[in-house]
Amino acid sequence: MVSRNQIACVLAGILLASVPHSPVLDACCVSYPSGMPVVNADQTVIILWDAATKTQHFIRQASFKSAAADFGFLIPTPSRPELDESGDEAFSHLRNLTEPDVVEKSKPWGGIGIGCGMSPSALPTKSAVTVLEEKRVAGFNAVVLQAQSADALAQWLGDHHYSFSPEVKAWAAPYIAKGWNITALKVAKDQAATDSADAAPADASSEQGKNKVSAAALRMSFKTDQPLFPYRESDSTADAAALGAKRRLLRIYFLSDARYEGSLGAGKMWSGNTAWAGPLTMADRSRVLGLLKLPETTGPTQWWLTEFEDDWAYQPAPADVTFSISRKQTEIKRPPIIHYTSNGWQMPHDVTLYALFAVVAIPPLVMRWRRRGRA
């Protein structure tokens, strides 16, 4: 005869097997000493565009991957830039503004638990190259140059102990032909930072990990007919491979009076995508200007923020990114993050409760059924 305990165990097993189980959800052009490659890594940029005064404020928070002890990079601008240090906190504030909303829902029954040319050394004069300004700012040794030709710039940089390759010369030529200024910035990687980077494990979410150098946020303010990001680069595929750099992310927070879009000009598509777009409050405008160390009168009165994300490939970029008002002025938000919560009574998911119920409640029921059968 089957005992009462055996029946209870069998029924408990059936109940346990039938309990619904929830799947677990996890929730620039480069120049360097021979054998010492340098490439841009991840970059986050704030562009504040004042269409009324044709002024662009360009704040760049960049990192580089390098095997060189020190290096520099070149940034082209359509006019002479004003250089100053800018607050890093503005980047985190804007990131918080564009984070996805968190939406709480009741859990259903059985629910689911800038382009640049790099070069190492010092700086500033030959008659064909004019030094417009020398300044130490945001941890950089900065020199603003006006060159009459790419050959003159190459000669000047060579005379001042810069490594200047034919690739960098080709990169600079279009900007010099248009009369743009070239700002040379030098970054020195100290030994402590190198040792720390070598000792730390590579970041699993980014292949930039080792020998990655981050610089302080630098603001460049200049006049331009159209807002832009200096996106052109020479082919950095081999250098990226030598450094183990497989991917990088370019994020641009574009602030102006409307939603904007980017292109490479002449109908060429840019790989950047709009991740977020919408108007900002006056309070957020004041907060961002304060964090960027800019006066309240900077830029338009009403702000729109357009956030771009670009999986920037290590390959030649044919042109700079220019921005214009988008034909679509609708808002864009990131998809919400859904957190399921309990709301009212629902079936418990703890299997121990089902087992306890089976052991305590089932035997008396079996006994009652037997008595009824005898009667």
C-alpha positions in Angstrom: 0.0 0.0 0.0 1.2 3.4 -0.8 1.9 5.4 2.4 0.5 8.9 3.1 4.0 10.4 2.9 4.7 8.8 -0.5 1.6 10.3 -1.9 2.4 13.7 -0.4 5.9 13.6 -2.0 4.6 12.7 -5.4 2.0 15.4 -5.3 4.6 18.0 -4.1 6.9 17.0 -7.0 4.0 17.5 -9.5 3.3 20.9 -8.0 7.0 21.9 -8.1 7.3 20.8 -11.8 4.2 22.8 -12.7 5.3 26.1 -11.1 6.1 28.7 -13.9 9.8 29.6 -13.9 10.9 33.1 -14.9 13.9 33.4 -17.3 16.7 35.4 -15.8 17.2 38.7 -17.8 20.5 40.6 -17.5 18.5 43.2 -17.0 41.7 62.8 -36.1 44.6 62.3 -38.9 47.5 60.7 -37.0 51.3 61.4 -36.9 53.8 59.9 -34.5 57.4 58.7 -34.1 58.2 55.6 -36.0 56.8 52.6 -34.2 54.8 54.7 -31.8 51.1 54.8 -33.1 48.4 57.1 -31.7 44.7 57.0 -32.4 41.6 58.7 -31.1 39.6 56.6 -28.7 36.1 57.4 -27.4 35.1 61.1 -27.6 32.2 63.0 -26.1 31.6 66.6 -27.5 29.4 69.4 -26.6 28.6 71.8 -29.4 26.8 75.0 -28.5 25.7 76.8 -31.7 24.5 80.5 -31.7 23.0 81.0 -35.1 22.4 84.7 -34.5 26.1 85.5 -34.0 27.5 82.6 -36.1 29.5 81.4 -33.0 30.3 77.8 -32.2 31.4 76.7 -28.8 33.2 73.4 -29.0 33.9 71.5 -25.8 35.7 68.2 -26.2 36.2 65.4 -23.7 38.5 63.0 -25.6 40.7 60.0 -24.9 43.5 58.6 -26.9 45.2 55.3 -27.2 48.9 55.5 -27.7 52.2 53.7 -27.4 54.1 57.0 -27.4 55.4 58.6 -24.2 53.9 62.0 -25.2 52.0 63.2 -28.3 50.0 66.1 -29.7 47.2 66.7 -32.0 46.0 69.3 -34.5 42.5 70.8 -34.6 41.3 72.9 -37.6 38.9 75.8 -37.1 37.4 78.2 -39.8 38.6 81.2 -37.7 40.9 82.0 -34.8 39.6 80.2 -31.7 39.3 81.4 -28.2 40.7 78.7 -25.9 39.7 78.1 -22.3 39.1 75.3 -19.9 35.6 74.1 -19.5 33.9 72.1 -16.8 33.7 68.3 -17.1 30.5 68.2 -15.0 28.4 69.5 -18.0 28.9 66.1 -19.7 27.4 64.1 -16.9 24.5 66.6 -16.5 23.5 66.2 -20.2 23.9 62.5 -20.0 21.4 62.4 -17.1 19.0 64.5 -19.0 18.9 62.1 -21.9 18.8 58.8 -19.9 15.8 56.6 -20.6 12.8 56.9 -18.3 12.2 54.2 -15.8 8.6 52.9 -16.0 7.2 50.7 -13.2 4.6 48.1 -14.3 2.8 45.5 -12.3 4.2 42.1 -12.9 1.7 39.8 -14.5 1.0 36.4 -13.1 3.9 34.1 -14.0 5.7 37.2 -15.3 9.3 37.8 -16.1 11.3 38.0 -13.0 37.2 66.2 -33.2 39.1 64.9 -36.5 42.7 65.8 -35.8 46.2 65.3 -36.9 48.5 64.0 -34.2 52.2 64.8 -33.6 54.6 64.5 -30.7 56.6 67.5 -29.3 56.9 71.3 -28.5 55.9 74.3 -30.6 56.0 78.0 -32.4 58.2 80.9 -36.6 58.8 81.0 -40.2 57.4 83.7 -42.4 55.0 81.4 -44.1 53.6 80.3 -40.7 52.3 82.8 -38.2 51.9 82.0 -34.5 48.7 83.7 -33.5 48.7 82.6 -29.8 50.6 80.4 -27.4 48.8 79.3 -24.2 48.7 76.6 -21.5 45.1 75.6 -21.0 43.3 72.6 -19.6 46.6 70.7 -19.2 47.6 71.4 -22.8 50.4 73.4 -24.4 48.4 75.1 -27.1 49.6 77.1 -30.2 47.3 78.6 -32.8 48.9 78.7 -36.2 48.1 80.4 -39.5 49.9 78.7 -42.4 50.2 79.8 -46.0 50.5 76.3 -47.3 50.7 72.7 -46.2 54.4 72.6 -47.2 55.0 75.6 -44.9 53.2 74.0 -42.1 55.1 70.7 -42.6 58.4 72.7 -42.6 57.5 74.6 -39.5 56.5 71.5 -37.5 59.6 69.7 -38.6 61.8 72.6 -37.5 60.0 72.5 -34.1 60.6 68.8 -33.5 57.3 67.6 -34.7 56.9 64.4 -36.6 55.0 65.3 -39.7 54.1 62.6 -42.1 52.9 62.9 -45.8 49.5 61.6 -44.5 49.2 64.5 -42.0 50.3 67.0 -44.7 47.6 65.7 -47.0 45.1 66.0 -44.2 46.0 69.6 -43.4 46.1 70.8 -47.1 42.3 71.4 -47.6 42.0 73.4 -44.3 45.0 75.6 -45.2 43.7 76.1 -48.7 40.5 77.5 -47.1 42.4 79.8 -44.8 41.5 77.9 -41.6 43.6 78.1 -38.5 45.3 75.0 -37.0 45.5 74.7 -33.3 48.3 72.4 -32.1 47.8 70.8 -28.7 50.3 68.7 -26.8 49.4 66.0 -24.3 52.0 64.4 -22.1 51.4 61.0 -20.7 53.1 60.8 -17.3 54.7 57.6 -16.0 52.2 57.2 -13.2 49.3 57.2 -15.6 51.1 54.7 -17.8 51.8 52.4 -15.0 48.3 52.6 -13.8 46.9 51.9 -17.3 49.3 48.9 -17.7 48.3 47.4 -14.3 44.5 47.8 -14.8 42.6 45.1 -16.7 41.2 46.0 -20.0 37.6 47.3 -20.0 35.4 44.6 -21.3 33.0 47.2 -22.8 35.7 49.0 -24.7 38.9 47.8 -26.4 40.7 51.1 -25.6 41.7 50.0 -22.1 45.5 49.8 -22.0 47.6 53.0 -22.6 44.4 55.0 -22.9 44.9 58.7 -22.1 42.1 61.1 -21.2 42.5 64.9 -21.4 40.6 67.6 -19.6 37.7 69.3 -21.2 38.9 72.1 -23.5 36.6 74.8 -24.9 37.2 76.3 -28.4 34.9 79.2 -29.3 35.1 80.4 -32.9 33.1 82.1 -35.7 31.8 79.9 -38.5 29.1 80.1 -41.1 27.9 76.6 -40.3 28.4 74.5 -37.2 30.7 71.5 -37.7 32.7 68.6 -36.2 36.2 68.1 -37.6 35.6 64.5 -38.7 38.2 64.0 -41.4 41.0 61.5 -40.8 43.6 59.6 -42.7 43.5 55.9 -42.7 44.2 54.7 -39.1 43.3 51.1 -39.6 46.9 49.8 -39.2 47.6 51.9 -36.1 44.4 50.9 -34.5 45.2 47.3 -35.1 48.7 47.7 -33.7 47.1 49.2 -30.5 44.3 46.6 -30.3 41.7 49.4 -30.8 38.7 47.8 -32.5 35.9 50.3 -31.9 35.2 53.8 -30.5 32.1 55.8 -29.7 31.6 59.5 -30.7 28.9 61.2 -28.8 27.8 64.7 -29.6 25.5 66.9 -27.5 24.3 69.6 -29.9 22.7 72.6 -28.2 20.9 75.3 -30.2 17.5 76.7 -30.9 16.1 73.7 -32.7 16.6 70.1 -33.5 19.6 69.6 -35.9 20.9 66.9 -38.1 24.4 66.1 -39.3 25.8 65.2 -42.8 29.2 64.8 -44.6 28.1 67.3 -47.3 27.2 66.8 -50.9 24.4 64.4 -50.0 26.7 62.0 -48.2 25.3 60.2 -45.2 27.0 60.4 -41.8 26.9 57.3 -39.7 25.8 59.2 -36.6 22.3 58.5 -35.3 20.0 60.8 -33.3 19.6 59.1 -29.9 17.7 61.9 -28.1 16.1 65.2 -29.1 14.0 67.7 -27.2 13.7 71.2 -25.7 15.4 72.0 -22.4 14.0 74.0 -19.6 15.4 77.5 -18.7 16.8 75.9 -15.5 18.7 73.3 -17.4 20.0 76.0 -19.7 21.3 78.0 -16.8 22.8 74.9 -15.2 24.7 73.8 -18.3 26.1 77.4 -18.9 27.3 77.5 -15.4 29.0 74.1 -15.6 30.6 75.2 -18.9 31.8 78.4 -17.3 30.0 80.5 -19.9 27.9 83.7 -19.2 24.1 83.5 -19.2 23.9 85.5 -22.4 25.6 82.7 -24.4 23.7 81.2 -27.2 19.9 81.3 -27.9 17.4 81.9 -25.2 15.4 78.8 -25.8 17.4 75.6 -26.1 17.0 72.3 -27.9 19.3 69.4 -27.3 20.1 66.9 -30.0 22.2 63.9 -28.9 24.1 62.0 -31.7 25.8 58.6 -31.3 28.3 57.4 -33.9 30.1 54.1 -34.0 33.1 55.8 -35.5 35.1 53.4 -37.6 38.9 53.4 -37.8 38.9 54.2 -41.6 39.4 57.3 -43.8 36.7 59.9 -43.2 36.1 61.9 -46.5 34.8 65.1 -45.0 33.8 66.9 -41.8 30.4 66.7 -40.3 28.3 69.8 -40.7 25.0 70.5 -39.0 21.8 72.1 -40.2 18.3 72.4 -38.8 16.4 69.2 -39.2 13.2 69.0 -41.3 11.8 66.9 -38.4 11.3 68.9 -35.2 9.7 66.0 -33.3 11.1 64.9 -30.0 13.0 61.6 -29.7 13.5 59.7 -26.4 15.3 56.5 -25.6 13.0 53.5 -25.0 12.0 53.3 -21.4 13.5 50.9 -18.9 10.7 48.8 -17.4 10.8 47.7 -13.8 8.2 45.2 -12.9 6.7 45.5 -9.4 4.1 43.6 -7.4 0.7 45.2 -7.4 -1.9 43.4 -5.3 -2.2 39.7 -4.8 -0.5 37.3 -7.2 0.7 33.8 -7.2 3.9 33.4 -5.2 7.0 32.3 -7.1 8.9 30.7 -4.1 8.8 27.0 -4.8 9.4 26.3 -1.0 5.9 27.6 -0.3 4.4 25.1 -2.7 6.3 22.2 -1.2 5.3 23.2 2.3 1.7 23.4 1.3 1.9 20.0 -0.3 3.4 18.3 2.8 1.0 20.0 5.3 -2.3 20.2 3.4 -2.3 17.2 1.0 -2.2 14.3 3.5 -5.4 15.3 5.4 -7.1 15.6 2.0 -6.0 12.1 1.1 -7.3 10.8 4.4 -10.7 12.5 3.8 -11.0 11.0 0.3 -10.3 7.5 1.7 -13.0 7.9 4.4 -15.5 9.0 1.8 -14.6 6.0 -0.3 -15.2 3.5 2.6 -18.5 5.1 3.4 
